[in-house]
Amino acid sequence: MSILDLFSLGGRAAIVTGGSKGLGEAMAQGLAEAGADVVITSRHLDECAAVAERIAAATGRTIVPIEADVSKADDVGAMTQAALDRFGRIDVLVNNAGVNNRDATLDLSMDDWQTTVDINLTGPLLCAKAVVPTMQKQQRGRIINLSSILGLVGHPARSPYTATKGGLLNMTRCWAIEFARDGITANAVCPGPFDTPLNQPVKSNPELYKAFLQKIPMGRWGELDELTGVIVFLASDASSYMTGAAITVDGGWTAQ
Ligand SMILES: NC(=O)c1ccc[n+]([C@@H]2O[C@H](COP(=O)([O-])OP(=O)(O)OC[C@H]3O[C@@H](n4cnc5c(N)ncnc54)[C@H](OP(=O)(O)O)[C@@H]3O)[C@@H](O)[C@H]2O)c1
């Protein structure tokens, strides 16, 4: 076996939640380019379907669009069943769907707090509960959780985001230990700023944008495909002895 074979995802099936845009779309494409068939989900089937068609045409893989809200257990159950019906297995779960909230802590409504917790923290838990039994039967699985640099360090006016992303990091470590004997790894990725729809409020505010740039030693935001290699690595056999890790992809933000 050559070293490159270790990175191949041929014959594997993946789920990418929030795969209709931004980082999720880029990661779904990367997994498909490495050989995986992929289910992509979001709350809008039309957007998922358009992305699925584009990635399938570009890669020749089977890409299945599913409408599913990760904060709803019934939707997550249906998403999991659809993946199994189509592929008969689930090798990779990328818990990517997420939202941000940038209200100052004293202005934050409890409804907005709860929505962020439901999507960013309860969502990944529901997805893991639905998918892990299949991975246990297979004695093989890769869970990749999209945390953030703001799961590692604080930021003003990000209470629900930092709390949920920090919580997701520690839940990743919990799963790493809990499922270690089942052939399942659980790792987290902590991106710095990437140019996605989630970050448009920062990108379109020159003052905020400049403040973000000043915090990045490399002096620039990440390009979407600068995350893809890490995701393919974590999804593949190349990372077989790695679990419970938090990988920063942040141009150096958290190195200082
Ligand atoms: N972009 C960055 O710089 C950055 C940095 C660090 C971490 N992250 C994390 O990376 C992940 C992706 O970020 P992004 O920037 O790509 O965000 P994005 O551009 O806003 O895309 C988010 C995706 O999640 C989906 N989504 C949102 N709520 C959902 C729900 N309840 N159920 C199912 N799907 C849902 C969205 O589709 P619908 O709204 O149509 O459902 C969309 O497909 C997030 O977890 C984010 O916190 C991003």
Ligand as a Chemical Component Dictionary entry (heavy atoms), coordinates in Angstrom:
data_LIG
# 
_chem_comp.id                   LIG 
_chem_comp.type                 NON-POLYMER 
_chem_comp.pdbx_formal_charge   0 
_chem_comp.three_letter_code    LIG 
# 
loop_
_chem_comp_atom.comp_id 
_chem_comp_atom.atom_id 
_chem_comp_atom.alt_atom_id 
_chem_comp_atom.type_symbol 
_chem_comp_atom.charge 
_chem_comp_atom.model_Cartn_x 
_chem_comp_atom.model_Cartn_y 
_chem_comp_atom.model_Cartn_z 
_chem_comp_atom.pdbx_ordinal 
LIG N1  N1  N 0  -16.541 30.239 8.528  1  
LIG C1  C1  C 0  -15.669 30.299 9.512  2  
LIG O1  O1  O 0  -14.804 31.143 9.510  3  
LIG C2  C2  C 0  -15.750 29.327 10.658 4  
LIG C3  C3  C 0  -14.771 29.418 11.648 5  
LIG C4  C4  C 0  -14.818 28.529 12.705 6  
LIG C5  C5  C 0  -15.796 27.576 12.770 7  
LIG N2  N2  N 1  -16.751 27.516 11.801 8  
LIG C6  C6  C 0  -17.796 26.501 11.924 9  
LIG O2  O2  O 0  -17.863 25.763 10.734 10 
LIG C7  C7  C 0  -19.211 25.380 10.484 11 
LIG C8  C8  C 0  -19.624 25.863 9.102  12 
LIG O3  O3  O 0  -19.477 27.265 9.060  13 
LIG P1  P1  P 0  -19.756 28.088 7.731  14 
LIG O4  O4  O 0  -18.985 29.336 7.889  15 
LIG O5  O5  O -1 -19.566 27.257 6.547  16 
LIG O6  O6  O 0  -21.302 28.443 7.937  17 
LIG P2  P2  P 0  -22.410 28.849 6.827  18 
LIG O7  O7  O 0  -21.762 29.356 5.620  19 
LIG O8  O8  O 0  -23.383 29.725 7.540  20 
LIG O9  O9  O 0  -23.107 27.453 6.510  21 
LIG C9  C9  C 0  -23.763 26.788 7.567  22 
LIG C10 C10 C 0  -24.422 25.539 7.025  23 
LIG O10 O10 O 0  -25.140 24.916 8.114  24 
LIG C11 C11 C 0  -26.515 24.766 7.738  25 
LIG N3  N3  N 0  -27.333 24.829 8.952  26 
LIG C12 C12 C 0  -27.486 25.854 9.803  27 
LIG N4  N4  N 0  -28.339 25.515 10.787 28 
LIG C13 C13 C 0  -28.716 24.225 10.538 29 
LIG C14 C14 C 0  -29.576 23.306 11.187 30 
LIG N5  N5  N 0  -30.248 23.642 12.290 31 
LIG N6  N6  N 0  -29.722 22.076 10.664 32 
LIG C15 C15 C 0  -29.052 21.724 9.532  33 
LIG N7  N7  N 0  -28.243 22.546 8.863  34 
LIG C16 C16 C 0  -28.074 23.794 9.373  35 
LIG C17 C17 C 0  -26.758 25.892 6.753  36 
LIG O11 O11 O 0  -27.871 25.649 5.905  37 
LIG P3  P3  P 0  -29.365 26.141 6.279  38 
LIG O12 O12 O 0  -29.226 27.448 7.001  39 
LIG O13 O13 O 0  -30.036 26.227 4.955  40 
LIG O14 O14 O 0  -29.930 25.055 7.136  41 
LIG C18 C18 C 0  -25.458 25.818 5.946  42 
LIG O15 O15 O 0  -25.489 24.736 5.059  43 
LIG C19 C19 C 0  -20.029 25.961 11.614 44 
LIG O16 O16 O 0  -20.222 24.996 12.620 45 
LIG C20 C20 C 0  -19.166 27.086 12.119 46 
LIG O17 O17 O 0  -19.416 27.411 13.462 47 
LIG C21 C21 C 0  -16.749 28.377 10.748 48 
# 
loop_
_chem_comp_bond.comp_id 
_chem_comp_bond.atom_id_1 
_chem_comp_bond.atom_id_2 
_chem_comp_bond.value_order 
_chem_comp_bond.pdbx_ordinal 
LIG N1  C1  SING 1  
LIG C1  O1  DOUB 2  
LIG C1  C2  SING 3  
LIG C2  C3  SING 4  
LIG C2  C21 DOUB 5  
LIG C3  C4  DOUB 6  
LIG C4  C5  SING 7  
LIG C5  N2  DOUB 8  
LIG N2  C6  SING 9  
LIG N2  C21 SING 10 
LIG C6  O2  SING 11 
LIG C6  C20 SING 12 
LIG O2  C7  SING 13 
LIG C7  C8  SING 14 
LIG C7  C19 SING 15 
LIG C8  O3  SING 16 
LIG O3  P1  SING 17 
LIG P1  O4  DOUB 18 
LIG P1  O5  SING 19 
LIG P1  O6  SING 20 
LIG O6  P2  SING 21 
LIG P2  O7  DOUB 22 
LIG P2  O8  SING 23 
LIG P2  O9  SING 24 
LIG O9  C9  SING 25 
LIG C9  C10 SING 26 
LIG C10 O10 SING 27 
LIG C10 C18 SING 28 
LIG O10 C11 SING 29 
LIG C11 N3  SING 30 
LIG C11 C17 SING 31 
LIG N3  C12 SING 32 
LIG N3  C16 SING 33 
LIG C12 N4  DOUB 34 
LIG N4  C13 SING 35 
LIG C13 C14 SING 36 
LIG C13 C16 DOUB 37 
LIG C14 N5  SING 38 
LIG C14 N6  DOUB 39 
LIG N6  C15 SING 40 
LIG C15 N7  DOUB 41 
LIG N7  C16 SING 42 
LIG C17 O11 SING 43 
LIG C17 C18 SING 44 
LIG O11 P3  SING 45 
LIG P3  O12 DOUB 46 
LIG P3  O13 SING 47 
LIG P3  O14 SING 48 
LIG C18 O15 SING 49 
LIG C19 O16 SING 50 
LIG C19 C20 SING 51 
LIG C20 O17 SING 52 
# 
